[in-house]
Amino acid sequence: MLTLPLADCHDALNPKWAPFAGYTMPLSYAGTLTEHLHTRTHASLFDVSHMGQAVLNGPDTDALLRSLTPIDPATLKTGMMRYTVLTNAHGGIVDDIMVLRREKDTLIIVNAGNKAKVCDHIAKHRQGDVTFTLLDNTIILALQGPQSKTVIASLFPEALDLSFLTHRTILWQGCEITLSRSGYTGEDGFEFYGTDAKAARSLFQALLNHDAVKPAGLGARDTLRLEAGLSLYGLDLSDDTSPVEAGLSFVIQKAQRENPTFLGHETIVSHLKNGTPKTLVPLVFQGRQPIRHDTPVVDDADHVVGAVTSGAFSPTRGDVVALAYITNPVPEHLFAMVRGQKLPLMRTNLPFVPHRYHR
């Protein structure tokens, strides 16, 4: 198992450790429920350095983006970032990624478990004058929660002019760090992308020294992202699901709808126009019985019509929320089959908990 560059900093905080995507990761410190609620009311610091950072460079960067993602690169200006997907020839999702346009290059953030797959995919389809470099020993820290802006104001006041999905370069102890404003919790938040472990260790401690900040682990990150209605690759997204099926049609920009150039666009455009075989449906159960990944979903007649991809008790709402792929047309009444029990599910809209991004 791989370890995080700042593993010694976490050891000092005595977390519970757990394996995830080939890494030993902090699962929780004070407990998932406590960390979840603290993020919703104050600010929490997450170490997500297991995720990959890669750099695209060269005059044909935009051509590569057009061929492998539904991005319109003309709309991605310096200082902007965008959530999108890498697609395959069948219209499936190779990975969901963040793309940050920097002054001298384009930074790509990929999921930890997909690093090798993304590298192979881009190497196979790369053409022209563009390089793709997966960086080594990188560090990503995420500060999330309504008080995160107060913390940033105390350390980087010049960064408060950032709005949602924008970024800038800051200096910390003489090292350049890319600071963005986004987040996978639904809360206002900031991410720090760097490569210098010494500077990152100092920054980690400086952020934790603020009274509003507590450390949080993978457990809270998962329940927070699910409440925000945000998908996780490997559960809700895969090589066999299109962005339309996954409820991610918004990533397909206007120019790519009108004149698509990205891999697998035939399937995806057909899904936009003609519908999909299955749909990712947000569901609520008015109880506390866990409804987990792979739980079968049935209709009135007990026919299996789908399965849960993500499910958890929602600390903010006080009930159980879930995402499930359901065969179209979606039946009016849906039930989760849990240990022989038929639990009624209510269809709802995303997000389960309203977003509070800084627009």
MOZIZI-V650058 format. One record per residue. N is the residue number from 1. RES is the residue in three letters. PSI is psi in whole degrees, 0 to 359 (999 if undefined). D_FIRST is the distance of its C-alpha to the first C-alpha in Angstrom with 1 decimal. Layout:
BEGIN
N_RES_PSI_D_FIRST / N_RES_PSI_D_FIRST
END
This chain:
BEGIN
1_MET_141_0.0 / 2_LEU_154_3.8 / 3_THR_154_6.6 / 4_LEU_149_10.0 / 5_PRO_331_12.9 / 6_LEU_29_14.9 / 7_ALA_325_12.5 / 8_ASP_327_15.5 / 9_CYS_321_17.9 / 10_HIS_320_16.2 / 11_ASP_321_16.1 / 12_ALA_341_19.8 / 13_LEU_0_20.3 / 14_ASN_57_18.9 / 15_PRO_168_17.0 / 16_LYS_130_15.6 / 17_TRP_151_11.8 / 18_ALA_149_10.4 / 19_PRO_140_7.6 / 20_PHE_124_9.0 / 21_ALA_38_9.0 / 22_GLY_2_5.4 / 23_TYR_154_5.2 / 24_THR_117_6.2 / 25_MET_149_9.8 / 26_PRO_120_13.3 / 27_LEU_317_15.0 / 28_SER_165_18.3 / 29_TYR_297_20.3 / 30_ALA_1_23.9 / 31_GLY_142_23.2 / 32_THR_315_22.9 / 33_LEU_313_26.6 / 34_THR_316_27.5 / 35_GLU_322_25.1 / 36_HIS_308_26.4 / 37_LEU_327_30.0 / 38_HIS_321_29.5 / 39_THR_321_28.3 / 40_ARG_337_31.3 / 41_THR_335_33.7 / 42_HIS_247_32.4 / 43_ALA_138_29.3 / 44_SER_149_25.5 / 45_LEU_121_22.9 / 46_PHE_138_19.6 / 47_ASP_110_16.7 / 48_VAL_39_15.6 / 49_SER_353_14.1 / 50_HIS_337_11.3 / 51_MET_156_14.4 / 52_GLY_144_15.8 / 53_GLN_130_19.0 / 54_ALA_153_21.3 / 55_VAL_131_24.9 / 56_LEU_134_27.9 / 57_ASN_144_30.8 / 58_GLY_161_34.2 / 59_PRO_343_37.4 / 60_ASP_20_36.1 / 61_THR_313_33.3 / 62_ASP_322_35.5 / 63_ALA_322_36.3 / 64_LEU_317_32.7 / 65_LEU_319_32.1 / 66_ARG_329_35.2 / 67_SER_338_34.1 / 68_LEU_351_30.6 / 69_THR_161_31.1 / 70_PRO_24_34.1 / 71_ILE_146_34.4 / 72_ASP_99_37.8 / 73_PRO_338_36.8 / 74_ALA_338_40.3 / 75_THR_357_39.6 / 76_LEU_93_36.4 / 77_LYS_164_37.9 / 78_THR_132_36.5 / 79_GLY_357_35.0 / 80_MET_159_34.2 / 81_MET_157_31.0 / 82_ARG_138_30.7 / 83_TYR_132_28.5 / 84_THR_189_28.7 / 85_VAL_148_27.2 / 86_LEU_130_26.5 / 87_THR_158_28.6 / 88_ASN_181_28.8 / 89_ALA_341_32.0 / 90_HIS_4_32.4 / 91_GLY_7_32.2 / 92_GLY_173_28.7 / 93_ILE_114_26.0 / 94_VAL_320_23.3 / 95_ASP_153_21.9 / 96_ASP_136_23.4 / 97_ILE_162_23.4 / 98_MET_137_25.2 / 99_VAL_121_27.5 / 100_LEU_121_28.9 / 101_ARG_111_32.0 / 102_ARG_173_32.2 / 103_GLU_320_35.2 / 104_LYS_348_33.9 / 105_ASP_184_31.1 / 106_THR_124_29.4 / 107_LEU_133_25.9 / 108_ILE_131_23.8 / 109_ILE_122_21.0 / 110_VAL_159_18.8 / 111_ASN_146_16.3 / 112_ALA_315_12.6 / 113_GLY_352_12.4 / 114_ASN_7_15.6 / 115_LYS_307_15.1 / 116_ALA_319_15.6 / 117_LYS_318_18.3 / 118_VAL_317_20.1 / 119_CYS_315_20.3 / 120_ASP_319_21.7 / 121_HIS_315_24.0 / 122_ILE_320_25.5 / 123_ALA_323_25.8 / 124_LYS_326_27.7 / 125_HIS_357_30.1 / 126_ARG_134_30.5 / 127_GLN_157_34.1 / 128_GLY_196_36.3 / 129_ASP_83_35.6 / 130_VAL_136_32.2 / 131_THR_148_28.9 / 132_PHE_117_25.5 / 133_THR_118_22.8 / 134_LEU_119_19.2 / 135_LEU_150_18.7 / 136_ASP_149_16.0 / 137_ASN_44_14.6 / 138_THR_163_16.6 / 139_ILE_133_17.2 / 140_ILE_119_18.6 / 141_LEU_138_20.3 / 142_ALA_123_22.4 / 143_LEU_118_25.5 / 144_GLN_140_27.0 / 145_GLY_162_30.2 / 146_PRO_338_34.0 / 147_GLN_7_34.1 / 148_SER_326_31.6 / 149_LYS_329_34.6 / 150_THR_320_36.1 / 151_VAL_314_33.0 / 152_ILE_321_33.0 / 153_ALA_328_36.8 / 154_SER_339_36.4 / 155_LEU_321_34.0 / 156_PHE_68_34.7 / 157_PRO_333_38.1 / 158_GLU_346_38.5 / 159_ALA_357_35.7 / 160_LEU_346_37.5 / 161_ASP_358_39.4 / 162_LEU_139_36.3 / 163_SER_177_36.7 / 164_PHE_132_34.3 / 165_LEU_39_32.3 / 166_THR_166_33.5 / 167_HIS_167_31.8 / 168_ARG_166_33.0 / 169_THR_132_31.9 / 170_ILE_165_32.0 / 171_LEU_133_31.9 / 172_TRP_115_30.0 / 173_GLN_40_30.7 / 174_GLY_0_31.9 / 175_CYS_139_28.7 / 176_GLU_132_29.0 / 177_ILE_137_27.0 / 178_THR_122_27.5 / 179_LEU_121_28.4 / 180_SER_164_28.9 / 181_ARG_101_30.5 / 182_SER_234_29.0 / 183_GLY_149_26.3 / 184_TYR_27_24.8 / 185_THR_349_26.4 / 186_GLY_349_30.0 / 187_GLU_163_30.9 / 188_ASP_139_32.0 / 189_GLY_171_29.1 / 190_PHE_149_27.8 / 191_GLU_141_24.7 / 192_PHE_122_24.0 / 193_TYR_119_22.5 / 194_GLY_175_22.1 / 195_THR_354_20.6 / 196_ASP_111_21.8 / 197_ALA_324_19.4 / 198_LYS_315_22.4 / 199_ALA_320_24.4 / 200_ALA_322_21.7 / 201_ARG_318_21.3 / 202_SER_318_25.0 / 203_LEU_318_25.3 / 204_PHE_313_22.7 / 205_GLN_321_25.0 / 206_ALA_321_28.2 / 207_LEU_318_27.3 / 208_LEU_338_26.4 / 209_ASN_344_29.7 / 210_HIS_138_31.7 / 211_ASP_332_33.2 / 212_ALA_348_32.3 / 213_VAL_134_28.6 / 214_LYS_153_26.0 / 215_PRO_150_22.2 / 216_ALA_151_20.8 / 217_GLY_193_17.6 / 218_LEU_327_16.3 / 219_GLY_310_18.9 / 220_ALA_324_21.8 / 221_ARG_321_20.7 / 222_ASP_316_20.8 / 223_THR_326_24.2 / 224_LEU_315_25.6 / 225_ARG_327_24.9 / 226_LEU_317_26.3 / 227_GLU_324_29.4 / 228_ALA_357_29.8 / 229_GLY_30_29.8 / 230_LEU_133_26.9 / 231_SER_153_24.9 / 232_LEU_128_21.2 / 233_TYR_139_20.0 / 234_GLY_338_18.9 / 235_LEU_297_21.3 / 236_ASP_341_24.5 / 237_LEU_146_24.1 / 238_SER_176_23.4 / 239_ASP_342_24.7 / 240_ASP_6_27.5 / 241_THR_137_28.8 / 242_SER_159_31.1 / 243_PRO_333_31.2 / 244_VAL_315_34.6 / 245_GLU_325_33.4 / 246_ALA_5_30.7 / 247_GLY_24_33.3 / 248_LEU_30_32.3 / 249_SER_335_35.6 / 250_PHE_340_36.0 / 251_VAL_346_33.5 / 252_ILE_102_36.1 / 253_GLN_162_38.5 / 254_LYS_312_42.2 / 255_ALA_327_42.5 / 256_GLN_343_39.9 / 257_ARG_321_41.7 / 258_GLU_324_45.1 / 259_ASN_73_44.0 / 260_PRO_137_40.5 / 261_THR_358_38.7 / 262_PHE_156_35.1 / 263_LEU_134_33.4 / 264_GLY_13_34.2 / 265_HIS_335_36.9 / 266_GLU_312_39.4 / 267_THR_316_37.4 / 268_ILE_317_36.6 / 269_VAL_323_40.2 / 270_SER_319_41.5 / 271_HIS_321_39.4 / 272_LEU_319_40.8 / 273_LYS_323_44.3 / 274_ASN_357_44.4 / 275_GLY_175_41.8 / 276_THR_156_38.6 / 277_PRO_331_38.0 / 278_LYS_163_35.7 / 279_THR_139_35.2 / 280_LEU_115_32.4 / 281_VAL_129_34.5 / 282_PRO_133_33.9 / 283_LEU_152_35.0 / 284_VAL_138_35.8 / 285_PHE_124_36.3 / 286_GLN_74_38.7 / 287_GLY_192_37.0 / 288_ARG_0_33.8 / 289_GLN_122_32.8 / 290_PRO_136_29.2 / 291_ILE_108_29.1 / 292_ARG_177_25.7 / 293_HIS_137_24.1 / 294_ASP_5_26.0 / 295_THR_127_29.0 / 296_PRO_145_32.0 / 297_VAL_130_34.7 / 298_VAL_167_38.3 / 299_ASP_190_41.8 / 300_ASP_325_45.0 / 301_ALA_12_45.6 / 302_ASP_19_42.1 / 303_HIS_133_41.1 / 304_VAL_122_37.4 / 305_VAL_1_37.3 / 306_GLY_190_33.7 / 307_ALA_149_30.4 / 308_VAL_136_28.5 / 309_THR_317_25.5 / 310_SER_139_24.8 / 311_GLY_144_26.6 / 312_ALA_159_26.7 / 313_PHE_135_29.2 / 314_SER_107_30.4 / 315_PRO_328_30.9 / 316_THR_320_33.3 / 317_ARG_325_35.4 / 318_GLY_14_35.3 / 319_ASP_189_34.9 / 320_VAL_133_32.3 / 321_VAL_151_31.4 / 322_ALA_156_29.9 / 323_LEU_139_29.6 / 324_ALA_139_30.7 / 325_TYR_123_31.7 / 326_ILE_137_35.3 / 327_THR_136_37.5 / 328_ASN_144_40.5 / 329_PRO_143_43.0 / 330_VAL_124_41.2 / 331_PRO_156_43.3 / 332_GLU_320_45.0 / 333_HIS_131_43.6 / 334_LEU_149_40.0 / 335_PHE_143_38.4 / 336_ALA_133_35.0 / 337_MET_106_34.9 / 338_VAL_110_33.0 / 339_ARG_46_33.6 / 340_GLY_353_37.0 / 341_GLN_141_38.0 / 342_LYS_99_39.2 / 343_LEU_124_38.2 / 344_PRO_135_40.2 / 345_LEU_141_38.3 / 346_MET_127_40.0 / 347_ARG_140_39.4 / 348_THR_191_39.0 / 349_ASN_155_38.2 / 350_LEU_152_35.2 / 351_PRO_161_34.1 / 352_PHE_325_34.0 / 353_VAL_130_34.4 / 354_PRO_141_36.3 / 355_HIS_151_34.5 / 356_ARG_44_35.5 / 357_TYR_156_34.5 / 358_HIS_100_36.7 / 359_ARG_999_38.8
END
